[in-house]
Amino acid sequence: MSYFMNYAIQLAQMVEGQTGVNPPVGAVVVKNGRIVGLGAHLKQGDKHAEVQALDMAGENAKGGTIYISLEPCTHFGSTPPCVNKIIEFGLSKVVYAVKDTTLPSEGDAILEQAGIEVEYQYTEDAAALYRDFFKAKSEQLPEITMKVSVSLDGKQATDMGQSKWITNSDVKQDVYHLRHTHDAVLTGNGTINADNPQYTTRIPNGKHPIRIVLSRSGNIDFTKQLFQDSSSEVWIYTENEHLKSPNANVKIIYLTECKLKDILKDIYKRGIGKLLIEAGPRVTSEFLQTHFIDQLIIYYAPKIIGGSGKNQFYQTNDVIDLNHATQFEIISTELINQNLKMILRKK
Amino acid sequence: MSYFMNYAIQLAQMVEGQTGVNPPVGAVVVKNGRIVGLGAHLKQGDKHAEVQALDMAGENAKGGTIYISLEPCTHFGSTPPCVNKIIEFGLSKVVYAVKDTTLPSEGDAILEQAGIEVEYQYTEDAAALYRDFFKAKSEQLPEITMKVSVSLDGKQATDMGQSKWITNSDVKQDVYHLRHTHDAVLTGNGTINADNPQYTTRIPNGKHPIRIVLSRSGNIDFTKQLFQDSSSEVWIYTENEHLKSPNANVKIIYLTECKLKDILKDIYKRGIGKLLIEAGPRVTSEFLQTHFIDQLIIYYAPKIIGGSGKNQFYQTNDVIDLNHATQFEIISTELINQNLKMILRKK
């Protein structure tokens, strides 16, 4: 267990959702048992975490150890290679928690040749932070979290469509934080019509995600508040080539066929690294039948709704054998003021 | 709940135990929902957290909000006042979690006069971080944590003095972290003779606390490994004016009478802001009868030791009425691999 590595990972977690298609990275420089510099990658195109931490440390970095949540880069991207900076500042040791599988990995050799000790200290928390990033980068698809709030019997709303409010206000706060840590939120047009949501982040100084609406028909009611609100852009994916934007904040993206994969590829190309899906049963079920969902978060409220189950969150046309039902692994459970939050990943 | 304030507090927690008699402080600068700068006070005499974060943010700070775990200072100490820097960088808002009760508080007025909004956002985690600091500063005494590892029946060792090992290796790791986050560890000479401990921090790159030994008689066995080990200084408080140091690493501090309060005042004057007491029954009991202990941490191992209880951790000469027994409040409990960690404060 390394406290300093945990601090580097905490720093990375602080900037989740603000680095676009770049990974969130944290770094801590330690000399004689003290932190002499700390940093995080704040924005795509901006300084890397190592550089921030080394700049803060200045002369104190000499002979010290740098802890980084991710392997330092060796390439000239929008900034020069971090390994050069590490060598230049005269560190004696580099410890990193995760190897970057998306880049040629010559960093260890370059550092060792410069007389710097390198330690790869695998850390599960960091691995969890980048697991979906690597997959996303190699497939050029965003990391996807799906969130659903349901009753104990799996319903997002009553048969009459009443869904306000299944979960409580503490869960809502938790969802605001999810929005803050994702670049964009995707929903279906049906949810816009039923609930008239804004999908903003109501936490002080929070970052509003870009709002993405899926509407194959393009039968949009532009008076809904989402389209009037300019706190962040709204993108509409549609197969309706006649759909016109009502204002500068709403962008219409026309595809001849709105296949989920094509939409996701396009979203990634536009700089969305992390996507949150918050939708009704239809879009939720459509996505759950694909392999695109990296993480599923279910908030269970301690109530039962009953009815015919028109708005149960998972519905399919096909009936499959129980042995072939999609299996998940429970990553964590947390009680949020009597509502249960469960984080899952497909097995 | 403010995520950014929590991040500022996390940053402060990262530097606990490395700021001497200064408080640990963290700061985060936010603009348009993104973190554009972060910092922590790394060392007494060094830049304050606000300055680190603003320097990282640079031009991006303009119009932004700074979250600080502690009210920004308005005085010229070893560095210029932080409020001046905040005004100079053109921030539009300052949010802080704790008011500094040890300094004249004119910061709000100065900032507001400069057109900057100020929000005092009380946060319990931050208050907990500074509660003992304020008391310590006003009384010029270190913040004191006492740690004891005991059996279910309250014994630090068997009647024969056997104490290796009551708790497990995961508890030891937790104790190493306690040492890392305190400037010094205090023990009695009896413990040195019985256990021959080193009181170092065996975590990678951890900070070794200064080791303080209380020995009124000055009857010291300098062959013990603590006195040979030079990873940090050893200070001996004694009433024996003839005691001489065996090497440069060991400092003898002679007091005509070794009253606990005088020792603690002297320790604080020498720059120790946070003191951990890890001692045997005698010193432990002596301190527990005073009001100097801010926090008591008990690690219970799931075993019973029995015997006459020669080494029970709390022993007094006087017998007091049950209604006057010292009362504690349980702050938290945590299971560490089948050992229970209990954090308490005197009521």
Contacts between the chains, C-beta under 8 A, distances in Angstrom:
chain1	res1	chain2	res2	distance
A	1	B	173	6.3
A	1	B	203	7.5
A	2	B	203	7.2
A	2	B	204	5.5
A	2	B	205	7.9
A	3	B	177	6.3
A	3	B	180	7.0
A	3	B	203	6.2
A	3	B	206	7.5
A	4	B	204	7.5
A	4	B	205	6.1
A	7	B	14	4.8
A	10	B	10	5.6
A	10	B	14	7.6
A	11	B	38	7.4
A	14	B	7	4.8
A	14	B	10	7.6
A	14	B	28	7.6
A	14	B	35	6.2
A	14	B	38	7.2
A	15	B	35	5.7
A	18	B	33	7.6
A	18	B	34	4.6
A	18	B	35	6.6
A	28	B	14	7.6
A	30	B	205	4.9
A	32	B	207	7.4
A	33	B	18	7.6
A	33	B	180	7.3
A	33	B	201	7.3
A	33	B	205	6.2
A	33	B	206	5.6
A	33	B	207	2.9
A	33	B	208	6.7
A	34	B	18	4.6
A	34	B	42	6.7
A	34	B	43	6.5
A	34	B	207	6.1
A	35	B	14	6.2
A	35	B	15	5.7
A	35	B	18	6.6
A	35	B	40	7.0
A	35	B	42	5.8
A	36	B	42	6.0
A	36	B	43	8.0
A	37	B	42	7.8
A	38	B	11	7.4
A	38	B	14	7.2
A	38	B	38	7.1
A	38	B	39	7.5
A	38	B	40	6.4
A	39	B	38	7.6
A	39	B	56	7.3
A	40	B	35	7.1
A	40	B	38	6.4
A	42	B	34	6.7
A	42	B	35	5.8
A	42	B	36	6.0
A	42	B	37	7.8
A	43	B	34	6.5
A	43	B	36	8.0
A	52	B	56	6.1
A	55	B	56	7.7
A	56	B	39	7.3
A	56	B	52	6.1
A	56	B	55	7.7
A	56	B	56	6.9
A	65	B	205	5.6
A	95	B	204	8.0
A	173	B	1	6.1
A	177	B	3	6.2
A	180	B	3	7.0
A	180	B	33	7.3
A	201	B	33	7.4
A	203	B	1	7.5
A	203	B	2	7.2
A	203	B	3	6.2
A	204	B	2	5.5
A	204	B	4	7.5
A	204	B	95	7.9
A	205	B	2	7.9
A	205	B	4	6.0
A	205	B	30	4.9
A	205	B	33	6.3
A	205	B	65	5.5
A	206	B	3	7.5
A	206	B	33	5.6
A	207	B	32	7.4
A	207	B	33	2.9
A	207	B	34	6.1
A	208	B	33	6.7
